[in-house]
């Protein structure tokens, strides 16, 4: 029987279907709907405005969303810490949302600075943090 920390969720960037992926299949994950590869960095998947809301609503696990832009230096610095945290917290879903050029979505999500972490539980925002964190601060945010 599968336990509550044996899987993660990821949105397909091609067809936008939400996929439940067992950790053991992450390296070769494909979308159940269109068979497109699902890319992960460690256990961090990518999301877009088009599929993010569905991902938040579908996940039966706590979801941590990382909003960033490729041009943000602080985001580049924080990427590896976020990826490391995904491996250390198998009972959570980690997703990264590139918000560059998505001003209406950023406004809808009330993103005021980058990087921005938002923790969702049962489909609702529980807390958020702006800026980079050290490992201890990230661990405290996640708990």
C-alpha positions as CSV (number, residue, x, y, z in Angstrom):
1,X,0.0,0.0,0.0
2,X,1.2,3.5,-0.9
3,X,2.0,5.9,2.0
4,X,1.3,9.6,2.1
5,X,4.8,10.5,1.3
6,X,5.5,8.3,-1.7
7,X,4.3,10.7,-4.4
8,X,4.2,14.2,-5.6
9,X,2.0,16.1,-8.0
10,X,3.1,17.9,-11.2
11,X,1.3,19.8,-14.0
12,X,2.0,18.8,-17.6
13,X,3.4,21.9,-19.4
14,X,2.0,20.7,-22.7
15,X,-1.6,19.6,-22.0
16,X,-1.9,21.1,-18.4
17,X,-3.2,17.8,-16.9
18,X,-2.3,17.3,-13.2
19,X,-0.3,14.2,-12.6
20,X,0.2,12.2,-9.4
21,X,3.8,10.9,-9.7
22,X,5.3,8.3,-7.4
23,X,8.7,9.4,-6.3
24,X,10.4,6.3,-7.8
25,X,9.1,7.4,-11.3
26,X,10.1,11.1,-11.1
27,X,13.3,10.6,-13.3
28,X,11.2,9.2,-16.1
29,X,7.8,10.8,-15.4
30,X,5.4,11.2,-18.3
31,X,1.9,12.8,-18.4
32,X,-0.8,10.3,-18.1
33,X,-2.9,12.3,-20.6
34,X,-0.6,13.2,-23.4
35,X,2.5,11.1,-22.6
36,X,4.8,14.2,-22.7
37,X,7.8,14.1,-20.3
38,X,7.4,15.9,-17.0
39,X,10.5,17.7,-16.0
40,X,11.7,17.8,-12.5
41,X,14.7,19.4,-10.8
42,X,15.1,17.2,-7.8
43,X,11.4,16.9,-6.8
44,X,10.5,20.4,-8.0
45,X,8.2,20.6,-11.0
46,X,7.2,23.6,-13.0
47,X,3.8,25.2,-13.2
48,X,2.2,27.9,-15.2
49,X,-0.7,30.2,-14.6
50,X,-2.9,27.9,-16.7
51,X,-2.4,24.9,-14.5
52,X,-1.3,26.3,-11.1
53,X,-4.8,26.7,-9.6
54,X,-5.6,23.1,-10.6
55,X,-2.4,21.8,-9.0
56,X,-3.2,23.6,-5.7
57,X,-6.7,22.2,-5.6
58,X,-5.7,18.6,-6.6
59,X,-2.8,18.0,-4.3
60,X,-3.7,16.0,-1.2
61,X,-0.3,17.1,0.2
62,X,0.9,20.5,1.4
63,X,2.1,22.4,-1.6
64,X,4.9,25.0,-1.6
65,X,4.9,27.3,-4.6
66,X,8.0,29.2,-5.5
67,X,7.3,32.3,-7.6
68,X,10.4,33.7,-9.4
69,X,11.7,35.2,-12.6
70,X,14.8,34.1,-14.6
71,X,16.3,37.6,-14.3
72,X,16.0,37.7,-10.5
73,X,19.5,37.3,-9.0
74,X,18.1,36.4,-5.6
75,X,15.9,33.7,-7.3
76,X,19.0,32.2,-8.9
77,X,20.7,32.0,-5.5
78,X,17.7,30.4,-3.8
79,X,17.0,27.8,-6.5
80,X,19.4,25.2,-5.1
81,X,18.1,25.6,-1.6
82,X,14.5,25.1,-2.8
83,X,15.5,22.0,-4.8
84,X,17.4,20.6,-1.8
85,X,14.3,21.1,0.5
86,X,12.2,19.1,-2.0
87,X,14.4,16.0,-1.4
88,X,14.4,16.5,2.3
89,X,10.6,16.9,2.6
90,X,9.0,14.0,0.6
91,X,5.6,14.6,2.2
92,X,5.3,18.0,0.4
93,X,4.7,19.0,-3.2
94,X,7.2,21.6,-4.5
95,X,6.5,23.6,-7.6
96,X,8.2,26.6,-9.3
97,X,6.2,29.2,-11.2
98,X,8.0,31.5,-13.6
99,X,6.1,34.7,-13.3
100,X,8.1,36.8,-15.8
101,X,5.7,38.4,-18.3
102,X,2.7,37.1,-16.3
103,X,1.7,40.5,-14.7
104,X,-2.0,39.8,-14.4
105,X,-1.3,36.4,-12.7
106,X,1.3,38.0,-10.4
107,X,-1.3,40.7,-9.5
108,X,-4.0,38.0,-8.9
109,X,-1.6,36.1,-6.6
110,X,-0.6,39.4,-4.9
111,X,3.1,38.7,-5.6
112,X,4.9,41.9,-4.5
113,X,8.6,40.7,-4.7
114,X,10.7,37.8,-5.8
115,X,11.4,35.2,-4.8
116,X,8.1,34.5,-3.1
117,X,7.2,31.3,-1.4
118,X,3.6,30.4,-0.6
119,X,2.5,27.4,1.4
120,X,-0.9,25.9,0.5
121,X,-2.8,23.5,2.7
122,X,-6.0,21.9,1.5
123,X,-6.1,24.3,-1.4
124,X,-5.8,27.5,0.7
125,X,-2.8,29.8,1.4
126,X,-1.5,29.3,4.9
127,X,1.6,31.6,4.7
128,X,4.0,33.4,2.5
129,X,7.5,34.7,2.5
130,X,9.4,37.2,0.3
131,X,13.1,37.0,-0.3
132,X,15.7,34.3,0.1
133,X,16.1,32.2,3.3
134,X,18.9,30.2,4.8
135,X,18.3,26.5,5.4
136,X,17.1,26.9,8.9
137,X,14.5,29.6,8.0
138,X,13.3,27.5,5.0
139,X,12.9,24.5,7.3
140,X,10.9,26.7,9.8
141,X,8.7,28.1,7.0
142,X,7.9,24.6,5.8
143,X,6.9,23.3,9.3
